Amino acid sequence: MTKTLKRYRLPLIWLLLSGGLAAYLYYLFYEAADKTALLPGRTTDAHHQIEMECAACHTDEKLENVFTSAGVTNEACNACHKEDLANFSDSHPVRKFKNPENAVFLQHIDALNCITCHSEHNAKITGKMAVSVPSDYCAHCHDVTLRTVESHKDLAFDTCSTAGCHNYHDNISLEPSYLLRHFGESKMLLDPHLPPAKDKVPCPDPWSSTSSQHCASCHDTEMSDFKKGKHGMRLAFKNLSPMTPDKARIPMKNSASHAAMDCRACHQPEKKTDPLFASQNACYQCHDDEHTRNFQSSPHFTRNTGVTCATCHMPAEDREGQLVINHDNTANLRPNEKMIKNVCTDCHGLQFAMDSMTSPSLLKSNFSSAPTGTHPGIKWAVDAKIKRGGDDAKRLQEILEALQGN
């Protein structure tokens, strides 16, 4: 008997291990609620909320590329991002690289495919904004910049997007014409204004349903926006439950760990008499990061400016003559410099806004003090325009001399 056991010991161990592995995989695929163990690597902060909805990205991938980003098509990316890209002043649209004159650039970087720069499941190479190419990738096409643009001669290519300067898809806020128009503005505009709040339409029967779909029957625009942001993007997929704060990657309060992020999380009917609840106090229920905790000691709050969390993170927008509160809470955080144009400059001069938004310490303190550094972008544009001359150069020179005199 002993000899028999010794003879079959290894096969028996192999069978036991194989059976155990098969049982574990069966449980993982068919029984377990948490299937993160199936992921080939950490998902980016942009997509981790929907990482269990694999089919959202891996639609028609090639068999040999299963479980990798290589088989994800542009169509899969555009299913969520097409509208945003259309609304951008896209600096690098695909059509630009289909132009035969620009074909040479494709030898250095395949700019026709989203996954060239945005691959998933590889935390070691993934940086800000889910960019997974080396930070000096701009040099592939723009190496001539350092030789021909005087203000950039001493800069390195890995700083292109680190100081609020260049966003690959949308540079409209930093176009020279925009910078020049706002040169010389004071820190606080003479006529600061907050966008008007949208008139509230009372819900006819707020208690009739707890479903967000119930709200969407009247508020379809708001719901569409909500599903694009971190708060609501899980609701865009029928197989996913609403987001809960315990799934977030930024500090959240333990007391709110399992609170479902749907419409009622912020618009609670019992709080309808409190005008600050949905726009400010609701945020405190969950968020526990340094930026949030510092808000009530910041000038925006202590000076009774009327600014709330929603003023900056869910701003009112004019869409074809209709005032809409953008419920995509991350719309102007991709990257956060986008907030400069559609929020900060409602009240502040452009230079002050750029100085503030590109300061990591001020972001953490929720702008509790004035910026100490100066973003050089506007000055570079002004110097270049004055050097070239033209109709606007004299005006800019006069403003520059006045500022230097002060």
C-alpha positions as CSV (number, residue, x, y, z in Angstrom):
1,M,0.0,0.0,0.0
2,T,2.8,2.3,0.9
3,K,4.6,1.6,-2.4
4,T,1.3,2.3,-4.3
5,L,0.9,5.6,-2.5
6,K,4.5,6.6,-3.3
7,R,4.0,5.6,-6.9
8,Y,0.9,7.7,-7.3
9,R,1.7,10.6,-4.9
10,L,2.7,13.1,-7.6
11,P,-0.3,12.4,-9.8
12,L,-2.6,12.6,-6.8
13,I,-1.1,15.9,-5.8
14,W,-1.4,17.1,-9.4
15,L,-5.1,16.1,-9.5
16,L,-5.9,17.7,-6.1
17,L,-4.2,21.0,-7.2
18,S,-5.9,20.9,-10.6
19,G,-9.3,20.2,-8.9
20,G,-8.8,22.9,-6.4
21,L,-7.8,25.4,-9.2
22,A,-10.8,24.3,-11.3
23,A,-13.1,24.8,-8.3
24,Y,-11.6,28.3,-7.6
25,L,-12.0,29.4,-11.2
26,Y,-15.6,28.1,-11.3
27,Y,-16.4,30.1,-8.2
28,L,-14.6,33.1,-9.5
29,F,-16.4,33.1,-12.9
30,Y,-19.8,32.1,-11.8
31,E,-20.4,32.6,-8.1
32,A,-18.1,35.4,-6.7
33,A,-19.4,38.9,-6.5
34,D,-15.9,40.3,-6.6
35,K,-14.1,39.3,-9.8
36,T,-11.2,41.7,-9.7
37,A,-8.8,38.7,-9.5
38,L,-9.6,38.2,-13.2
39,L,-8.0,41.5,-14.2
40,P,-4.6,41.2,-15.8
41,G,-3.4,44.3,-14.0
42,R,-4.5,47.5,-12.2
43,T,-7.0,49.6,-14.1
44,T,-6.4,53.3,-14.5
45,D,-8.2,55.8,-12.3
46,A,-10.2,56.8,-15.4
47,H,-11.8,53.4,-15.8
48,H,-11.6,51.5,-12.5
49,Q,-15.3,52.1,-11.8
50,I,-16.2,50.0,-14.8
51,E,-13.4,47.5,-14.8
52,M,-15.8,44.7,-14.2
53,E,-17.7,45.5,-17.4
54,C,-15.0,44.1,-19.6
55,A,-17.1,44.2,-22.8
56,A,-17.3,48.0,-22.6
57,C,-13.8,48.0,-24.0
58,H,-13.0,44.5,-25.2
59,T,-15.6,44.3,-27.9
60,D,-14.2,42.8,-31.1
61,E,-10.7,42.1,-29.9
62,K,-8.5,39.6,-31.7
63,L,-8.2,36.2,-30.1
64,E,-4.4,36.5,-29.7
65,N,-4.8,39.7,-27.8
66,V,-7.3,38.5,-25.2
67,F,-6.9,40.0,-21.8
68,T,-4.7,42.9,-23.1
69,S,-5.3,46.4,-24.4
70,A,-4.0,45.6,-27.8
71,G,-7.3,44.5,-29.2
72,V,-9.4,47.5,-28.0
73,T,-10.6,49.4,-31.0
74,N,-11.2,53.1,-31.4
75,E,-14.9,52.4,-31.8
76,A,-14.9,51.0,-28.2
77,C,-13.3,54.2,-26.9
78,N,-15.6,56.4,-29.0
79,A,-18.7,54.7,-27.5
80,C,-18.0,56.8,-24.4
81,H,-15.7,59.6,-25.5
82,K,-16.9,60.6,-29.0
83,E,-19.1,63.4,-27.9
84,D,-16.5,65.0,-25.7
85,L,-13.9,64.8,-28.5
86,A,-16.4,66.4,-30.9
87,N,-16.9,69.3,-28.4
88,F,-13.1,69.8,-28.0
89,S,-11.0,72.0,-30.2
90,D,-9.1,68.8,-30.9
91,S,-5.5,69.6,-31.6
92,H,-4.7,66.0,-32.8
93,P,-7.8,64.5,-34.4
94,V,-7.4,61.3,-36.4
95,R,-8.2,63.1,-39.6
96,K,-5.0,65.2,-39.1
97,F,-2.8,62.2,-39.4
98,K,-4.7,60.7,-42.4
99,N,-3.5,63.8,-44.3
100,P,-0.6,62.6,-46.5
101,E,1.4,65.6,-45.5
102,N,1.4,64.3,-41.9
103,A,1.9,60.7,-42.6
104,V,5.6,60.9,-41.7
105,F,4.7,61.4,-38.1
106,L,3.1,58.0,-37.9
107,Q,6.5,56.5,-38.3
108,H,7.3,57.7,-34.7
109,I,3.9,57.2,-33.0
110,D,0.7,55.6,-34.2
111,A,-1.6,58.6,-33.5
112,L,-4.5,56.9,-35.3
113,N,-5.2,54.6,-32.4
114,C,-6.3,55.6,-28.9
115,I,-4.5,52.7,-27.2
116,T,-1.2,54.0,-28.5
117,C,-1.2,56.5,-25.6
118,H,-4.0,55.1,-23.4
119,S,-3.4,51.4,-22.6
120,E,-4.9,49.7,-19.6
121,H,-3.8,47.2,-16.9
122,N,-0.2,48.4,-16.7
123,A,0.3,50.6,-13.7
124,K,4.1,50.7,-14.1
125,I,3.9,52.8,-17.2
126,T,0.6,54.7,-16.7
127,G,0.7,58.4,-15.7
128,K,-1.6,61.3,-15.3
129,M,-4.8,61.2,-17.5
130,A,-4.2,57.5,-18.1
131,V,-1.4,58.3,-20.5
132,S,0.8,55.2,-20.9
133,V,3.6,56.5,-23.3
134,P,6.8,58.1,-22.0
135,S,6.2,61.7,-20.8
136,D,8.5,63.1,-23.6
137,Y,6.3,61.6,-26.4
138,C,5.7,65.1,-27.8
139,A,9.3,65.1,-29.0
140,H,8.4,62.6,-31.7
141,C,6.7,65.3,-33.7
142,H,7.6,68.6,-32.1
143,D,11.4,68.4,-31.7
144,V,11.6,71.5,-33.9
145,T,9.9,73.5,-31.2
146,L,13.0,73.7,-29.0
147,R,15.0,75.1,-31.9
148,T,12.5,77.6,-33.3
149,V,10.4,78.9,-30.3
150,E,12.6,81.2,-28.3
151,S,10.7,80.9,-25.0
152,H,10.9,77.1,-25.1
153,K,14.7,76.7,-25.8
154,D,15.6,75.7,-22.2
155,L,12.6,73.4,-21.6
156,A,12.5,69.7,-21.6
157,F,9.8,67.7,-23.5
158,D,8.8,65.8,-20.4
159,T,7.4,69.1,-19.0
160,C,4.9,69.8,-21.9
161,S,1.8,68.8,-19.9
162,T,3.0,69.1,-16.3
163,A,2.4,72.8,-15.8
164,G,-1.0,73.4,-17.3
165,C,0.5,74.1,-20.7
166,H,-0.5,71.5,-23.3
167,N,-3.4,69.1,-23.4
168,Y,-3.0,66.7,-26.4
169,H,-6.7,66.9,-27.4
170,D,-7.8,70.4,-26.4
171,N,-5.6,73.4,-26.2
172,I,-8.2,76.0,-26.8
173,S,-7.7,77.6,-23.4
174,L,-4.1,78.2,-24.2
175,E,-4.3,79.4,-27.8
176,P,-2.2,82.6,-28.2
177,S,-5.2,84.6,-29.3
178,Y,-7.1,83.7,-26.1
179,L,-4.0,84.5,-23.9
180,L,-3.5,87.9,-25.5
181,R,-7.1,88.9,-25.1
182,H,-6.9,88.5,-21.4
183,F,-3.4,89.9,-20.8
184,G,-3.3,92.5,-18.1
185,E,-6.4,91.5,-16.2
186,S,-6.5,92.1,-12.5
187,K,-6.7,89.2,-10.0
188,M,-10.4,89.9,-9.4
189,L,-12.5,91.1,-12.3
190,L,-14.3,94.4,-11.8
191,D,-17.6,92.7,-12.6
192,P,-17.2,89.2,-11.3
193,H,-20.2,86.9,-11.7
194,L,-21.3,83.5,-11.0
195,P,-23.3,81.7,-13.7
196,P,-27.0,81.9,-12.8
197,A,-28.5,78.8,-11.2
198,K,-31.0,76.9,-13.3
199,D,-34.6,77.5,-12.1
200,K,-35.6,74.5,-10.0
201,V,-38.6,72.6,-11.3
202,P,-40.3,70.8,-8.4
203,C,-40.5,67.0,-8.8
204,P,-44.2,66.1,-9.0
205,D,-43.8,62.9,-6.9
206,P,-40.2,62.6,-5.5
207,W,-41.1,59.6,-3.3
208,S,-42.8,57.5,-6.0
209,S,-39.5,55.8,-6.9
210,T,-35.9,55.5,-5.8
211,S,-34.7,54.7,-9.3
212,S,-32.5,57.1,-11.2
213,Q,-34.4,56.1,-14.3
214,H,-37.5,57.7,-12.7
215,C,-35.6,61.0,-12.5
216,A,-34.3,60.6,-16.1
217,S,-37.9,60.6,-17.4
218,C,-37.8,64.4,-16.9
219,H,-34.1,65.1,-16.6
220,D,-32.6,63.2,-19.5
221,T,-29.9,65.8,-20.2
222,E,-28.7,65.8,-16.6
223,M,-28.8,62.0,-16.5
224,S,-26.8,61.7,-19.7
225,D,-24.1,64.0,-18.2
226,F,-24.2,62.1,-14.9
227,K,-23.3,58.8,-16.6
228,K,-20.1,60.3,-18.1
229,G,-18.6,61.3,-14.7
230,K,-17.1,59.2,-11.9
231,H,-20.3,59.5,-9.8
232,G,-22.6,57.9,-12.4
233,M,-20.6,56.2,-15.0
234,R,-21.5,52.7,-13.6
235,L,-25.1,53.4,-14.3
236,A,-24.3,53.5,-18.0
237,F,-24.0,49.7,-17.8
238,K,-26.9,47.5,-16.9
239,N,-24.7,44.9,-15.2
240,L,-23.2,47.3,-12.8
241,S,-24.6,48.6,-9.5
242,P,-24.3,52.3,-8.6
243,M,-21.0,53.6,-7.5
244,T,-20.4,53.5,-3.7
245,P,-17.6,55.6,-2.0
246,D,-15.8,52.5,-0.9
247,K,-14.9,51.9,-4.6
248,A,-13.2,55.4,-4.9
249,R,-9.5,55.9,-5.0
250,I,-9.5,59.1,-3.1
251,P,-10.2,59.5,0.6
252,M,-13.8,59.0,1.5
253,K,-15.6,58.9,4.9
254,N,-16.1,55.4,6.3
255,S,-19.6,56.4,7.3
256,A,-20.6,56.7,3.7
257,S,-18.8,53.6,2.4
258,H,-21.9,51.9,1.0
259,A,-24.0,54.8,0.0
260,A,-25.3,54.4,-3.5
261,M,-24.4,57.2,-5.9
262,D,-27.6,57.8,-7.7
263,C,-29.8,60.9,-8.0
264,R,-31.1,60.7,-4.5
265,A,-27.6,60.6,-3.0
266,C,-27.4,64.4,-3.5
267,H,-31.0,65.4,-4.3
268,Q,-32.7,64.0,-1.2
269,P,-36.4,65.1,-1.1
270,E,-36.3,65.6,2.6
271,K,-33.5,68.2,2.1
272,K,-35.4,70.1,-0.6
273,T,-35.7,73.2,1.6
274,D,-31.9,73.4,2.0
275,P,-30.5,75.2,-1.1
276,L,-26.9,74.2,-0.2
277,F,-27.5,70.5,0.3
278,A,-27.1,69.2,-3.3
279,S,-24.5,71.8,-4.3
280,Q,-22.3,71.6,-1.2
281,N,-23.4,69.7,1.9
282,A,-24.1,66.5,0.0
283,C,-20.4,66.5,-1.0
284,Y,-19.3,66.5,2.6
285,Q,-21.3,63.3,3.2
286,C,-18.7,61.3,1.3
287,H,-15.5,63.2,0.4
288,D,-12.8,63.3,3.0
289,D,-9.8,64.5,1.0
290,E,-7.6,67.5,1.9
291,H,-9.1,69.7,-0.8
292,T,-12.7,69.1,0.4
293,R,-11.8,69.5,4.1
294,N,-10.1,72.8,3.4
295,F,-13.1,74.4,1.6
296,Q,-14.8,75.8,4.6
297,S,-11.7,77.7,5.6
298,S,-11.0,79.0,2.1
299,P,-11.9,82.6,0.9
300,H,-14.5,81.1,-1.5
301,F,-16.5,80.1,1.6
302,T,-15.5,82.5,4.4
303,R,-16.2,85.6,2.3
304,N,-19.7,84.5,1.4
305,T,-18.9,84.6,-2.3
306,G,-21.8,82.2,-3.2
307,V,-19.3,79.7,-4.5
308,T,-20.1,76.1,-3.7
309,C,-18.6,72.8,-4.6
310,A,-21.0,72.6,-7.6
311,T,-20.1,76.0,-8.8
312,C,-16.7,74.7,-9.9
313,H,-17.2,71.0,-10.3
314,M,-20.7,71.1,-11.9
315,P,-20.9,74.5,-13.5
316,A,-23.9,76.0,-15.3
317,E,-23.5,75.9,-19.1
318,D,-25.3,77.6,-21.9
319,R,-26.1,74.9,-24.5
320,E,-27.8,76.3,-27.5
321,G,-29.6,79.0,-25.5
322,Q,-30.6,76.6,-22.7
323,L,-29.0,76.8,-19.2
324,V,-27.9,73.4,-18.1
325,I,-26.1,72.3,-14.9
326,N,-23.4,69.9,-16.1
327,H,-23.8,66.8,-13.9
328,D,-20.6,65.2,-15.2
329,N,-18.6,65.9,-12.1
330,T,-15.3,65.2,-13.8
331,A,-15.8,67.0,-17.0
332,N,-13.5,69.9,-16.2
333,L,-11.0,67.7,-14.3
334,R,-9.7,66.0,-17.4
335,P,-7.3,67.7,-16.9
336,N,-8.2,70.2,-14.2
337,E,-6.7,73.1,-16.1
338,K,-9.9,73.0,-18.2
339,M,-11.6,74.6,-15.2
340,I,-9.7,77.8,-15.8
341,K,-11.8,78.8,-18.8
342,N,-15.2,77.6,-17.9
343,V,-15.2,78.5,-14.2
344,C,-12.2,80.5,-12.8
345,T,-12.3,83.3,-15.3
346,D,-15.9,84.1,-14.4
347,C,-14.5,86.0,-11.5
348,H,-10.7,86.1,-11.8
349,G,-8.2,87.4,-14.3
350,L,-6.7,84.7,-16.5
351,Q,-3.1,85.1,-15.1
352,F,-4.3,84.7,-11.5
353,A,-6.4,81.7,-12.5
354,M,-3.5,80.0,-14.3
355,D,-1.1,80.7,-11.4
356,S,-3.6,79.2,-9.0
357,M,-4.8,76.1,-10.9
358,T,-1.2,75.0,-11.7
359,S,-0.1,75.1,-8.1
360,P,-0.4,71.6,-6.4
361,S,-0.2,73.2,-2.9
362,L,-3.0,75.6,-3.6
363,L,-5.2,72.8,-5.0
364,K,-4.7,70.9,-1.8
365,S,-5.5,73.9,0.4
366,N,-8.5,74.8,-1.7
367,F,-7.0,78.1,-2.7
368,S,-6.7,79.3,0.9
369,S,-4.0,81.9,-0.2
370,A,-2.9,83.8,-3.2
371,P,-0.5,82.0,-5.6
372,T,3.2,82.7,-5.2
373,G,4.4,81.5,-8.6
374,T,3.7,82.9,-12.0
375,H,2.7,80.8,-15.0
376,P,4.8,82.1,-18.0
377,G,2.4,81.2,-20.8
378,I,0.7,84.6,-21.2
379,K,4.0,86.5,-21.0
380,W,5.5,84.2,-23.7
381,A,2.6,84.9,-26.0
382,V,2.9,88.6,-25.4
383,D,6.6,88.8,-26.0
384,A,6.3,86.9,-29.2
385,K,3.5,89.1,-30.5
386,I,5.4,92.3,-29.6
387,K,8.4,91.0,-31.4
388,R,6.4,90.2,-34.5
389,G,4.6,93.5,-34.5
390,G,1.2,94.2,-36.0
391,D,-2.0,96.0,-35.0
392,D,-2.2,94.5,-31.5
393,A,1.5,94.8,-30.5
394,K,1.3,98.4,-29.5
395,R,-1.7,97.8,-27.1
396,L,0.2,94.9,-25.5
397,Q,3.3,96.9,-25.1
398,E,1.4,99.7,-23.3
399,I,-0.2,97.1,-20.9
400,L,3.2,95.5,-20.3
401,E,4.8,98.9,-19.5
402,A,2.0,99.8,-17.2
403,L,2.3,96.5,-15.3
404,Q,6.1,96.9,-15.0
405,G,5.6,100.4,-13.7
406,N,3.4,99.1,-10.9
